[in-house]
Amino acid sequence: QLALRQVLPRDVGVVVDGVYAERTRAAVVLFQETYGLPVGGEIGEQLHTVMSVLRHGDDPQRKAVCLELDRRRERDRRRTEEAEQELELASAGRDPADGF
């Protein structure tokens, strides 16, 4: 909980009380979604690794992880944009293979 509180915005409402309740689970899910980890609300090895890296300041490993996460977010954003364009074309009766 302390680690989640250190890496997530304060308004998420993580309470450091040692109890893995609904608020903590919601914070874990938010963290997993934000950092491109498999979402399930469970604390796994990947979650520990990413949180550890994020909590240790400006070391090269943290920068590398942040760059990779940014790259993945940008890739996902482009894929979403392309899928939305394909849906628009399909709903207009055009073949998406003809290009945008």
C-alpha positions as a Markdown table, in Angstrom:
| # | Residue | x | y | z |
|---|---|---|---|---|
| 1 | Gln | 0.0 | 0.0 | 0.0 |
| 2 | Leu | 2.8 | 2.4 | 0.8 |
| 3 | Ala | 4.4 | 1.7 | -2.6 |
| 4 | Leu | 1.1 | 2.3 | -4.4 |
| 5 | Arg | 0.7 | 5.5 | -2.5 |
| 6 | Gln | 4.1 | 6.6 | -3.5 |
| 7 | Val | 3.6 | 6.0 | -7.3 |
| 8 | Leu | -0.1 | 6.8 | -7.7 |
| 9 | Pro | -1.8 | 10.2 | -7.5 |
| 10 | Arg | -3.0 | 11.1 | -4.0 |
| 11 | Asp | -6.6 | 11.3 | -5.1 |
| 12 | Val | -6.7 | 7.5 | -5.7 |
| 13 | Gly | -7.3 | 7.2 | -2.0 |
| 14 | Val | -4.9 | 4.4 | -1.0 |
| 15 | Val | -5.0 | 3.9 | 2.8 |
| 16 | Val | -1.9 | 2.4 | 4.3 |
| 17 | Asp | -3.5 | 0.0 | 6.9 |
| 18 | Gly | -2.2 | -3.4 | 5.9 |
| 19 | Val | -5.6 | -4.6 | 4.7 |
| 20 | Tyr | -6.0 | -5.7 | 1.1 |
| 21 | Ala | -9.5 | -4.5 | 0.7 |
| 22 | Glu | -11.5 | -3.0 | -2.3 |
| 23 | Arg | -9.6 | 0.3 | -2.3 |
| 24 | Thr | -6.3 | -1.4 | -2.4 |
| 25 | Arg | -7.4 | -3.8 | -5.1 |
| 26 | Ala | -8.8 | -0.8 | -7.2 |
| 27 | Ala | -5.4 | 1.0 | -6.8 |
| 28 | Val | -3.6 | -2.2 | -7.9 |
| 29 | Val | -5.9 | -2.4 | -11.0 |
| 30 | Leu | -5.3 | 1.2 | -11.8 |
| 31 | Phe | -1.5 | 0.7 | -11.5 |
| 32 | Gln | -1.6 | -2.3 | -13.7 |
| 33 | Glu | -3.7 | -0.5 | -16.4 |
| 34 | Thr | -1.5 | 2.6 | -16.2 |
| 35 | Tyr | 1.8 | 0.7 | -16.6 |
| 36 | Gly | 0.6 | -1.9 | -19.2 |
| 37 | Leu | 0.7 | -4.9 | -16.9 |
| 38 | Pro | -1.7 | -7.8 | -17.0 |
| 39 | Val | -4.8 | -6.6 | -15.1 |
| 40 | Gly | -6.3 | -8.7 | -12.4 |
| 41 | Gly | -6.0 | -6.8 | -9.2 |
| 42 | Glu | -3.5 | -9.3 | -7.8 |
| 43 | Ile | 0.0 | -8.4 | -6.7 |
| 44 | Gly | 2.4 | -10.3 | -8.9 |
| 45 | Glu | 6.1 | -10.3 | -9.6 |
| 46 | Gln | 5.8 | -7.8 | -12.5 |
| 47 | Leu | 3.9 | -5.4 | -10.3 |
| 48 | His | 6.6 | -5.6 | -7.6 |
| 49 | Thr | 9.4 | -5.1 | -10.2 |
| 50 | Val | 7.8 | -2.0 | -11.8 |
| 51 | Met | 6.9 | -0.4 | -8.5 |
| 52 | Ser | 10.4 | -1.0 | -7.2 |
| 53 | Val | 11.9 | 0.6 | -10.3 |
| 54 | Leu | 9.5 | 3.6 | -10.1 |
| 55 | Arg | 10.2 | 4.2 | -6.5 |
| 56 | His | 14.0 | 4.4 | -6.9 |
| 57 | Gly | 14.3 | 7.9 | -8.5 |
| 58 | Asp | 16.3 | 8.6 | -11.6 |
| 59 | Asp | 18.4 | 5.6 | -12.1 |
| 60 | Pro | 18.9 | 4.3 | -15.7 |
| 61 | Gln | 16.6 | 1.3 | -15.1 |
| 62 | Arg | 13.8 | 3.6 | -14.2 |
| 63 | Lys | 14.3 | 5.7 | -17.3 |
| 64 | Ala | 14.4 | 2.6 | -19.5 |
| 65 | Val | 11.1 | 1.3 | -17.9 |
| 66 | Cys | 9.4 | 4.7 | -18.3 |
| 67 | Leu | 10.5 | 4.9 | -22.0 |
| 68 | Glu | 9.2 | 1.4 | -22.7 |
| 69 | Leu | 5.9 | 2.2 | -21.0 |
| 70 | Asp | 5.6 | 5.4 | -23.0 |
| 71 | Arg | 6.4 | 3.5 | -26.2 |
| 72 | Arg | 3.7 | 0.9 | -25.4 |
| 73 | Arg | 1.1 | 3.6 | -24.5 |
| 74 | Glu | 1.8 | 5.4 | -27.9 |
| 75 | Arg | 1.5 | 2.0 | -29.7 |
| 76 | Asp | -1.8 | 1.3 | -28.0 |
| 77 | Arg | -3.1 | 4.9 | -28.8 |
| 78 | Arg | -2.2 | 4.4 | -32.5 |
| 79 | Arg | -3.9 | 1.0 | -32.6 |
| 80 | Thr | -7.1 | 2.4 | -31.0 |
| 81 | Glu | -7.1 | 5.3 | -33.4 |
| 82 | Glu | -6.7 | 3.0 | -36.4 |
| 83 | Ala | -9.5 | 0.7 | -35.1 |
| 84 | Glu | -11.8 | 3.7 | -34.7 |
| 85 | Gln | -11.0 | 4.9 | -38.3 |
| 86 | Glu | -11.7 | 1.4 | -39.6 |
| 87 | Leu | -15.0 | 1.4 | -37.8 |
| 88 | Glu | -15.9 | 4.7 | -39.3 |
| 89 | Leu | -15.1 | 3.6 | -42.8 |
| 90 | Ala | -17.0 | 0.3 | -42.3 |
| 91 | Ser | -20.0 | 2.2 | -41.0 |
| 92 | Ala | -19.8 | 4.4 | -44.0 |
| 93 | Gly | -19.8 | 1.4 | -46.3 |
| 94 | Arg | -16.2 | 1.8 | -47.4 |
| 95 | Asp | -13.5 | -0.9 | -47.3 |
| 96 | Pro | -10.8 | -0.1 | -44.7 |
| 97 | Ala | -8.3 | -1.8 | -47.0 |
| 98 | Asp | -8.7 | 1.1 | -49.4 |
| 99 | Gly | -6.9 | 3.3 | -46.9 |
| 100 | Phe | -7.7 | 6.2 | -44.7 |
